[in-house]
Amino acid sequence: MPARVSLAAVAAAAGVSVATASRALSGRGDLAPATRRRVLATARALGYARDPAVGGRPPGSARLVDLVLGWFHNAYSDEVTAGARSAAAAAGYDLVLTEERDTPDDDWPMRIRRRGSAGVVLGLISPTASQLAALNDAEIPVVLMDPQAETSRGLTSVRTTDREGGAAAAMHLAERGATRFAVVLGSPPYRYGRARNTGFREALRLVRPDADLVAVQADWGAAGAREAALPVLRGLKPGERLGVFACSDEMAAGVYSAAAATGRRIPDDVLVVGFDDLRGARWLTPPLTTVRQPIREMAAAAVTALTEAAAGAALPPAPIALPTQLIVRGST
């Protein structure tokens, strides 16, 4: 039987003191993130197994679930938070909001380890291998909500039927009499944006195989979508009706602005379908037809999977996919 790797051996290999190695492995202390990552990587490479009773709380002891997002001040994060909070409360857990800061010294996995959380929901975040390793070493499970990339490192994920939603948008615009079509794509081209575009194009080829379709790109924001849509709207000829599918409601709002700037009327000259069904969609004039993704329900499903795992259930190996729904309003 091989000898157990000692803490002193990890410290020596990582080039730190035993005390520093202990603080890094337990998630305690004010250490530089690079130092903490080096110690954790060294411990994994040597096969070091820390006694879970030594330092820090064991996972789940605090009956907490962490929700990690890149921001908490928009309509999307409000929906995610509401759904996650309701599910956590129903299971007897508290929800902790953890903001991922895009800085080298952001050490949110170690903060979660110190809290002894039962699990982590990562929303619209692509975690690094070292971040996941820090949580995995503490046996804290992770569920990805709406992962940005298709490769999810074997983690459970919750998502919506993006491809089917894009297909529904194409069929609806064709049924409403659009003679030309445009799709406003998000950049960077995240997994969900690509799926929405694929579904839209596939359905349009089925119902209108000879349709004139143009694609433009924007940065997932209204201002960028406005600038991208302006040339398309300026090129609209008398008697034509342009059917626009924007891959988010915010980009759809940018199309509204471009229509106003070019004198095009919605829905007479331009038909617009968005994606999300955030609260602002119904406040546009006219209210926006959009593909609803069940954001609250997705967040609740992610938290429920974690609380059930804390009770002994296995996390689902396949993605949890909740269905989209086309919500028809005045823009079409």
Secondary structure, 3 states (H helix, E strand, C coil): CCCCCCHHHHHHHHCCCHHHHHHHHHCCCCCCHHHHHHHHHHHHHHCCCCCCCCCCCCCCCCCEEEEEECCCCCHHHHHHHHHHHHHHHHCCCEEEEEECCCCCCCCHHHHHHHHCCCEEEEECCCCCHHHHHHHHHCCCCEEEECCCCCCCCCCEEEEECHHHHHHHHHHHHHHCCCCEEEEEEECCCCHHHHHHHHHHHHHHHHHCCCCEEEEEEECCCHHHHHHHHHHHHHCCCCCCCEEEEECCHHHHHHHHHHHHHCCCCCCCCEEEEEEECCHHHHHCCCCCEEEECCHHHHHHHHHHHHHHHHCCCCCCCCCEEECCEEECCCCC
